[in-house]
C-alpha cells in the first residue's frame, strides 16, 4: 500500500461488477482507516482520481474484505441513485482498472509477466514487446420518437417495472448509427432512422462508453426478442412507466424529450 495513504482516502474494493460498501441503508465507500485491518501491505493499489481534496484508490477484492458485518459487496448498479455522480464515475473507472490489471498480468502472446508502462495506463511484455491498454466497449442507446410518444422497453436485467431506451453494444465493422438501427430492429422489431446525436456517458456497469441518440420511428410493429427485452410499448409524457435513475443517459434522453414536448417541439 502507498506509504502516504491518507486515513480518509476512499478505497474502491472491486469484485467483478460489485464494490465493497460500508452500511446498508445509506452505503458509502470505506476509507483506508476503516479497511486498514484487512488490507495486506503488498496489495496492488491503483490511484483512480480525486474526489474533492481526497485521492481515491482501487484494489481487487480478497476473501477477507467483507468479514466485518458493517461491510458488504453490492452491485454498482444499486449505487446509481446513492452516490455523487463524480464519485460514481471514479467507481466505474475502478472497475475497469482493476479488471485490466488483473487480466493482463501475463502476456497473451508469450505468457511472460508484463510490466507497467511508465507514465501511461498500460502494460508491456519485456520479452516480445507487445503492449496492452484498457479496452472500452462502445454501446449505443436510442430513444425512438413517433409524434408525441416514445418507445420504451424493459430489459430482463431491470428491476420489475422499469422501462428505458433501447441499447446495445457496437459490433465489429459497424458505425454507431448502424449499430443503433440494428439494435432497435433486433430488440423491439421496428425500423428507426433520422438519428440525432444527444450525448455520451462512461458506463461503469459494462466498462463501456454509452453514446446516446434520438431516432425517428419509420415503421413496423413492436416485437420484443424475449431474451434481452421482455416488454416494450409506446408512451406519452402523461403516462410514463418507472424510469431509470436520473444519473443515467437513458433518463436524460427521456427528460430532454419531455422538455421539448412542453415547448411544442415534437420529435
Residue pairs with C-beta under 8 A, 6 or more apart in sequence:
1 32
1 39
1 41
1 43
1 45
2 45
2 57
5 32
5 57
6 32
6 54
6 55
7 31
7 32
7 33
8 31
8 32
8 33
8 54
9 31
9 32
9 54
9 55
9 56
9 57
10 29
10 30
10 31
10 51
10 54
10 56
10 57
10 87
11 20
11 29
11 30
11 31
11 32
11 35
11 39
11 56
11 57
11 58
11 59
12 19
12 20
12 29
12 48
12 56
12 57
12 58
12 59
12 90
12 91
12 94
13 19
13 20
13 30
13 35
13 58
13 59
13 60
13 61
13 65
13 73
14 58
14 59
14 60
14 61
14 94
14 95
14 98
14 99
15 60
15 61
15 65
15 73
17 75
17 76
17 77
17 95
17 205
18 73
18 74
18 75
18 76
19 29
19 73
19 74
19 76
19 79
19 91
19 94
19 95
20 29
20 30
20 35
20 61
20 65
20 66
20 71
20 72
20 73
21 27
21 28
21 29
21 30
21 71
21 72
21 73
21 74
21 79
22 28
22 29
22 30
22 34
22 70
22 71
23 70
24 72
26 82
27 74
27 79
27 82
29 56
29 83
29 87
29 91
30 71
32 39
32 57
35 65
38 62
38 64
38 65
38 67
38 68
39 59
40 62
43 59
43 62
44 59
44 60
44 101
45 57
45 58
45 59
46 57
46 58
46 59
46 94
46 97
46 98
46 101
47 55
47 56
47 57
48 56
48 57
48 58
48 90
48 93
48 94
48 97
49 55
49 56
49 90
49 93
50 56
51 84
51 86
51 87
51 90
56 87
56 90
56 94
58 93
58 94
58 97
58 98
59 98
60 98
60 101
60 102
61 73
65 71
65 73
66 72
66 73
76 91
76 92
76 95
76 204
76 205
77 205
79 88
79 91
80 88
80 245
80 247
80 248
81 245
81 246
81 247
83 91
85 247
88 204
88 247
89 202
89 204
91 204
92 202
92 203
92 204
92 205
92 207
93 202
93 204
95 204
95 207
96 134
96 136
96 204
96 207
97 121
97 134
99 134
99 207
100 121
100 123
100 132
100 134
100 135
104 114
104 123
104 132
105 113
105 114
106 112
106 113
106 114
107 113
107 114
107 125
107 127
107 128
107 130
108 130
108 132
109 125
109 128
109 130
110 125
110 127
110 128
110 130
112 125
112 126
112 127
112 128
113 126
114 123
114 124
114 125
114 126
114 132
115 123
115 124
115 125
115 126
116 122
116 123
116 124
117 123
117 124
117 131
120 133
121 133
121 134
122 131
122 132
122 133
122 134
123 131
123 132
123 133
124 130
124 131
124 132
125 131
135 207
136 207
136 208
136 209
137 169
137 170
137 206
137 207
137 208
137 209
138 169
138 170
138 176
138 179
138 208
138 209
138 211
139 167
139 168
139 169
139 170
139 203
139 206
139 208
139 209
139 210
139 211
140 167
140 168
140 170
140 176
140 179
140 180
140 183
140 210
140 211
140 212
140 213
141 164
141 165
141 166
141 167
141 210
141 211
141 212
141 213
141 249
141 250
141 253
142 165
142 166
142 167
142 180
142 183
142 184
142 192
142 195
142 212
142 213
142 214
142 215
143 150
143 151
143 165
143 198
143 212
143 213
143 214
143 215
143 250
143 253
143 254
143 257
144 150
144 151
144 165
144 166
144 184
144 188
144 190
144 192
144 215
144 216
144 217
145 214
145 215
145 216
145 217
145 257
145 266
145 267
146 216
146 217
146 234
146 267
147 266
148 236
148 237
148 261
148 266
149 234
149 235
149 236
150 165
150 234
150 235
150 254
150 257
150 267
151 166
151 188
151 190
151 217
151 222
151 232
151 233
151 234
151 235
152 163
152 164
152 165
152 232
152 233
152 235
152 240
152 241
152 254
153 163
153 164
153 165
153 166
153 187
153 188
153 224
153 229
153 231
153 232
154 161
154 162
154 163
154 164
154 229
154 230
154 231
154 232
154 241
155 164
155 228
155 229
155 230
156 227
156 228
156 229
156 230
158 164
161 241
161 242
162 241
162 242
162 243
162 244
163 231
163 232
163 233
163 235
163 241
163 242
163 243
164 243
164 244
164 248
164 250
165 212
165 250
165 253
165 254
166 183
166 184
166 187
166 188
166 229
167 183
167 210
167 250
168 179
168 182
168 183
168 186
168 187
168 228
169 179
169 206
169 208
170 176
170 179
171 179
171 182
174 182
176 211
176 213
177 195
177 213
180 192
180 195
180 213
180 215
181 191
181 192
181 193
181 195
181 215
184 190
184 191
184 192
184 215
185 191
185 192
185 220
186 225
186 228
187 224
187 225
187 228
187 229
187 232
188 222
188 223
188 224
188 225
188 229
188 232
189 220
189 221
189 222
189 223
189 224
189 225
190 217
190 218
190 219
190 220
190 221
190 222
191 217
191 218
191 219
191 220
192 215
192 216
192 217
192 218
193 215
193 216
193 218
194 215
194 216
195 213
195 214
195 215
196 213
196 214
196 215
197 211
197 212
197 213
198 212
198 213
198 214
198 249
198 252
198 253
198 256
199 212
199 249
199 252
200 209
200 210
200 211
200 212
200 249
201 209
201 210
201 212
201 248
201 249
202 208
202 209
202 210
203 209
203 210
203 249
210 249
212 249
212 250
212 252
212 253
214 253
214 256
214 257
214 267
216 267
222 232
222 233
222 234
224 230
224 231
224 232
235 241
237 257
237 258
237 261
240 254
243 250
243 251
243 254
244 250
244 251
245 251
246 252
246 255
257 267
260 266
260 267
